[in-house]
Amino acid sequence: MMKKTVTLIVFMFSVSVFSQNFTDNNGLKQGKWEVKFDDGKTKYIGIFKDGVEQGLFKFYYNSGELKATKEFFHKGKAAATHIFYKNGNIRASGLYVNKLKDSTWNYYSNDSILVLSEQFHSGDFHGTRKNFYETGEIYIITQWENGMKNGKFVQYFINGEINIKANYLRGIYDGEYASYNTDGTLFFTGFYKRGIRKGEWKYYNNGVLDKITHE
């Protein structure tokens, strides 16, 4: 009976040791891990298998509030991520692939208003990037390709009217450029070639052509 009791105690002790913060003989994390700040408060909790994150991980502020969650999939290579303000409101959400931002990321103000939406590929801006006014109206839409502005650029007044329409080619202005007044009438138009003004630039007064310059 004594022998069985000792065996049971040893078994329970082993389960307790190996069920949390366990690293195997190959140095790989296994099972449930809970990492703490220096003051003993939880920093993050999650499960590993052969050193790879599995399922839901929770991260915390030192003050105890939930800071972020990461839901790992594709053998730990991807993580659907949500980041929170201390008051619990969502601050940002998006996808990591191989620890780099990928696909669409959205960012919110403390009042839960969308202030920025951007697309990534392997950590680089790639796709559409949208900036918003603090009150939620669209401010700027920019096209990106492999980390550089490339394509249409549109900037809006807060009333929804277009302020600027332009085009980028590998990071610099290239093509037609137009600026408008808050009532939608033209202010001036022209053309860029590799970041340099070229040809006629037309300026308007109350929507009526006022003068033309040559660059």
C-alpha positions as CSV (number, residue, x, y, z in Angstrom):
1,M,0.0,0.0,0.0
2,M,2.8,2.3,0.9
3,K,4.5,1.6,-2.4
4,K,1.3,2.4,-4.4
5,T,0.9,5.7,-2.4
6,V,4.5,6.7,-3.2
7,T,4.0,5.8,-6.9
8,L,0.8,7.9,-7.0
9,I,2.5,10.9,-5.5
10,V,5.4,10.6,-7.9
11,F,2.9,10.4,-10.8
12,M,0.9,13.4,-9.7
13,F,4.1,15.4,-9.2
14,S,5.2,14.5,-12.7
15,V,1.9,15.5,-14.2
16,S,2.1,18.8,-12.3
17,V,5.7,19.5,-13.5
18,F,5.2,18.5,-17.1
19,S,1.7,20.1,-17.6
20,Q,3.0,23.7,-17.6
21,N,6.2,25.4,-18.8
22,F,7.8,22.2,-19.8
23,T,10.7,22.0,-22.3
24,D,11.6,18.5,-23.7
25,N,15.1,17.0,-24.1
26,N,15.3,18.7,-27.6
27,G,14.7,22.1,-26.1
28,L,11.2,22.3,-27.5
29,K,8.3,23.8,-25.5
30,Q,5.5,21.3,-24.8
31,G,2.0,21.7,-23.3
32,K,0.6,24.7,-21.5
33,W,2.8,27.7,-20.9
34,E,2.2,30.6,-18.6
35,V,4.9,33.3,-18.7
36,K,4.8,36.0,-16.0
37,F,6.1,39.5,-15.5
38,D,8.7,40.1,-12.8
39,D,5.9,40.9,-10.3
40,G,4.3,37.5,-10.9
41,K,1.4,38.7,-13.0
42,T,0.5,36.8,-16.1
43,K,2.2,38.0,-19.3
44,Y,0.8,35.4,-21.7
45,I,-0.8,31.9,-21.7
46,G,-0.8,29.4,-24.5
47,I,-0.1,25.8,-25.6
48,F,2.9,24.5,-27.5
49,K,3.5,21.3,-29.3
50,D,7.1,20.6,-30.3
51,G,7.9,24.3,-29.9
52,V,5.0,25.5,-32.1
53,E,2.2,27.6,-30.9
54,Q,-1.2,25.9,-30.9
55,G,-4.6,27.5,-30.9
56,L,-5.5,30.5,-28.7
57,F,-2.8,32.6,-26.9
58,K,-3.7,35.4,-24.6
59,F,-1.4,38.3,-23.7
60,Y,-1.9,40.7,-20.9
61,Y,-0.9,44.2,-19.8
62,N,1.2,44.3,-16.6
63,S,-1.8,45.8,-14.9
64,G,-3.9,42.7,-15.7
65,E,-6.1,43.7,-18.6
66,L,-6.2,41.6,-21.8
67,K,-3.8,43.1,-24.3
68,A,-4.1,40.8,-27.3
69,T,-5.1,37.4,-28.5
70,K,-3.5,35.3,-31.2
71,E,-5.3,32.3,-32.7
72,F,-2.6,30.1,-34.4
73,F,-3.3,27.9,-37.3
74,H,-1.5,26.3,-40.3
75,K,1.0,24.6,-38.0
76,G,1.7,27.8,-36.1
77,K,2.7,29.7,-39.3
78,A,-0.3,32.0,-39.2
79,A,-2.1,33.9,-36.4
80,A,-5.4,35.8,-36.4
81,T,-4.6,38.6,-34.1
82,H,-6.7,41.1,-32.0
83,I,-5.1,43.8,-30.0
84,F,-7.1,45.7,-27.3
85,Y,-7.0,48.9,-25.3
86,K,-7.0,48.6,-21.6
87,N,-10.7,49.4,-21.5
88,G,-11.4,46.3,-23.6
89,N,-12.2,48.1,-26.9
90,I,-10.5,46.7,-30.0
91,R,-7.4,48.6,-31.0
92,A,-6.3,46.5,-34.1
93,S,-7.0,43.3,-35.8
94,G,-5.2,41.4,-38.6
95,L,-3.3,38.4,-39.7
96,Y,0.4,37.4,-39.1
97,V,2.0,34.9,-41.5
98,N,5.5,33.7,-40.5
99,K,5.4,36.5,-37.9
100,L,4.9,39.2,-40.6
101,K,1.8,41.2,-41.2
102,D,-0.3,39.9,-44.0
103,S,-3.7,40.6,-45.7
104,T,-5.9,43.3,-44.2
105,W,-5.2,45.0,-40.9
106,N,-7.7,47.4,-39.3
107,Y,-6.9,50.0,-36.6
108,Y,-9.4,51.7,-34.3
109,S,-9.6,54.7,-32.0
110,N,-10.3,54.3,-28.3
111,D,-13.9,55.1,-29.2
112,S,-14.0,52.1,-31.6
113,I,-13.9,54.2,-34.8
114,L,-12.0,52.8,-37.7
115,V,-9.1,55.1,-38.3
116,L,-6.8,53.1,-40.6
117,S,-7.1,50.0,-42.9
118,E,-4.2,48.6,-44.7
119,Q,-3.2,45.6,-46.7
120,F,0.1,43.7,-46.5
121,H,2.0,40.9,-48.1
122,S,4.9,39.3,-46.2
123,G,5.2,42.4,-44.0
124,D,5.2,45.0,-46.9
125,F,2.4,47.3,-47.8
126,H,0.6,45.7,-50.7
127,G,-2.9,46.6,-51.8
128,T,-5.1,49.4,-50.6
129,R,-4.4,51.6,-47.6
130,K,-7.2,53.8,-46.2
131,N,-6.8,56.6,-43.7
132,F,-9.9,58.0,-42.0
133,Y,-10.7,61.2,-40.1
134,E,-11.1,60.8,-36.4
135,T,-14.8,61.0,-36.9
136,G,-14.8,58.1,-39.3
137,E,-15.0,59.7,-42.7
138,I,-12.6,58.6,-45.4
139,Y,-9.5,60.8,-45.7
140,I,-6.9,59.1,-48.0
141,I,-6.9,56.1,-50.3
142,T,-3.5,54.9,-51.5
143,Q,-2.5,51.9,-53.6
144,W,0.7,50.1,-52.6
145,E,2.8,47.4,-54.3
146,N,5.6,45.6,-52.6
147,G,6.1,48.3,-50.0
148,M,5.9,51.3,-52.4
149,K,3.1,53.6,-53.4
150,N,2.0,52.4,-56.8
151,G,-1.3,53.4,-58.5
152,K,-4.1,55.7,-57.6
153,F,-4.0,58.2,-54.8
154,V,-7.2,60.0,-53.7
155,Q,-7.5,62.5,-50.8
156,Y,-10.8,63.7,-49.5
157,F,-12.2,66.6,-47.6
158,I,-14.1,65.7,-44.5
159,N,-17.4,66.6,-46.3
160,G,-16.7,63.7,-48.7
161,E,-15.6,65.8,-51.7
162,I,-12.3,64.9,-53.4
163,N,-9.4,67.2,-52.5
164,I,-6.6,65.6,-54.6
165,K,-6.5,62.9,-57.3
166,A,-3.1,61.7,-58.4
167,N,-1.1,58.6,-59.5
168,Y,2.1,57.1,-58.1
169,L,4.6,55.0,-59.9
170,R,7.1,53.2,-57.7
171,G,6.8,55.7,-54.9
172,I,6.7,59.0,-56.8
173,Y,4.1,61.1,-58.6
174,D,3.6,60.0,-62.2
175,G,0.6,60.9,-64.4
176,E,-2.3,63.3,-64.1
177,Y,-2.7,65.4,-60.9
178,A,-5.8,67.3,-60.0
179,S,-6.7,69.4,-57.0
180,Y,-10.3,70.4,-56.1
181,N,-12.1,72.9,-53.9
182,T,-14.4,71.8,-51.0
183,D,-17.4,72.4,-53.3
184,G,-16.1,69.9,-55.9
185,T,-14.9,72.5,-58.4
186,L,-11.4,72.3,-59.9
187,F,-8.6,74.2,-58.3
188,F,-5.8,73.2,-60.6
189,T,-4.7,70.3,-62.8
190,G,-1.4,69.1,-64.4
191,F,0.8,66.2,-65.2
192,Y,3.8,64.6,-63.5
193,K,6.6,62.6,-65.2
194,R,8.7,60.6,-62.7
195,G,8.0,63.2,-59.9
196,I,8.6,66.3,-62.0
197,R,5.9,68.6,-63.3
198,K,5.6,68.6,-67.1
199,G,3.6,70.4,-69.7
200,E,0.6,72.6,-69.0
201,W,-0.7,73.3,-65.5
202,K,-4.1,74.9,-65.5
203,Y,-5.5,77.0,-62.5
204,Y,-9.1,77.7,-61.9
205,N,-11.1,80.4,-60.1
206,N,-14.5,79.2,-58.9
207,G,-14.3,76.4,-61.5
208,V,-13.5,78.7,-64.4
209,L,-10.0,78.5,-66.1
210,D,-8.0,81.4,-64.7
211,K,-4.4,80.8,-66.0
212,I,-2.1,78.3,-67.6
213,T,1.6,77.8,-66.8
214,H,4.1,75.6,-68.6
215,E,6.6,73.5,-66.7
